[in-house]
Amino acid sequence: MTKRGVQGCPRYCNNCTLDCTCEQCGYCHSCQTSTAYSVGGVNHCWRHTCTGPDSKTGSNTEKDSLSVGKFLRETSDRFAQFCVSEVYTIKIGEEKQYFIHSEALRQTSPVMKKHIELEMKEKNSKTIEFKDIVDNDIAFTLFIQFSYFGTYGYDDREKEDALHVHALVYVFAEKFEVLELKSLALKKATLLCSKAITDKSATSLIKVLQFILPETVPIIYNSTYDPNTGKYPSTMTEAAEGGVISIPTTSRDGFRMLLAKFAAHNIDSLRRNESFMSVLQEQPAFSADVLLFTGASTGFKTDGKGSLEF
């Protein structure tokens, strides 16, 4: 996949000549110059200070230390419980299999918990097969990461399919009733789209998102249910006057709204994309949602917690 990094960029990394240094933590994500790498390894989601809660204060060294320390404090108790539980073999499809502590699965997903209890009652083989239930092994891998660490890492700035993957995780989380993971996937996707729109220097990111959007829409619209399709979401309940019952908030699926609003915001360029126009024809619910935001003056804003403001 094509990495970020343009030689004309003032943040271009001359060390690896592959990337630009991160606007938030100041390190290059490609050549891995952050001290956090030497502490936690390249696969840890907290390897950069920009992913941690302490990214806006202190020096880079201090922020690395705080992020790693906070992560260890929050996960040490969970790891202690996981390590004394039995290890289950999870088979995905015909070839993929994973070995996971049963307690990590029990505490994360009610659906997984039921499968484990059923397996123990009927077979006691400590093997669970998900041949038809799990559609994508990438989403399952990130679910495992979330089960152990309470988050998952998928570098939005290096991987062109990040929005697509967040959608897969979102759908997986809904199917397995992991509400925190579902919220996290939506937050990551929202922050990614928000950055592409609000950061004037992120021209390459917005092109990547427009390219991957037609592949992402069917994942969400074919796998989620929203009875209020085509209705504008309200963020507040209208106040009751004179004893009249107030009008309740219109509940909408967050990821559907994110894709629709992003598409509407970029409709001038997207309508020249044949794949996008095909999706509009194939997904009438998506088309109706896009119309809600086309020409709207609300802009593309988040509330600081990773959720869209309407």
Secondary structure, 3 states (H helix, E strand, C coil): CCCCCCCCCCCECCCCCCCEECCCCCCECCCCCCHHHHHHCCCCCCCCHHHCCCCCCCCHHHHHHHHHHHHHHHHHHHHHHHHCCCEEEEEECCCEEEEEEHHHHHHHCHHHHHHHHHHHHHCCCCEEEECCCCCCHHHHHHHHHHHHHCCCCCCCCCCCCHHHHHHHHHHHHHHCCCHHHHHHHHHHHHHHHHHHHHCCCCHHHHHHHHHHHHHHHHHHHHHCCCCCCCCCCCCCCCCCCCCCCCCCCCCCCHHHHHHHHHHHHCHHHHCCCHHHHHHHHHCHHHHHHHHHHCCCCCCCCECCCCCECC
